[in-house]
Amino acid sequence: MTRIEREKQTVRKMIELYCSHRLKADTIPEAYQHLADFACRRLDHCRYGESKSACKDCPTHCYPPTEREQIREVMRWTGPRMILYSPIAAIRHLFNK
């Protein structure tokens, strides 16, 4: 599995955790499904490809302000909790920074 594929999987997992635990939603709301799809499209078209850094450290911000703030909110809440719900993905994410 490529780095981009792993990152897409991690982003989707983070959004799913946020929706189920923070929002108490049984299914992913449409706005968050849109965010997950948008994030995956951005990763597919990343100009840095497999050698990319973490998005927050990237010199080129490819998210518009609304999606950028929404993904920040998701990651702020989910980041510390990933070690409990998906320890392998959390450790891999930390080392890929």
Secondary structure as UniProt FT lines:
FT   HELIX           3..17
FT   HELIX           18..22
FT   HELIX           30..44
FT   TURN            47..48
FT   HELIX           49..51
FT   HELIX           55..57
FT   HELIX           65..78
FT   HELIX           79..81
FT   HELIX           82..85
FT   HELIX           87..95
//
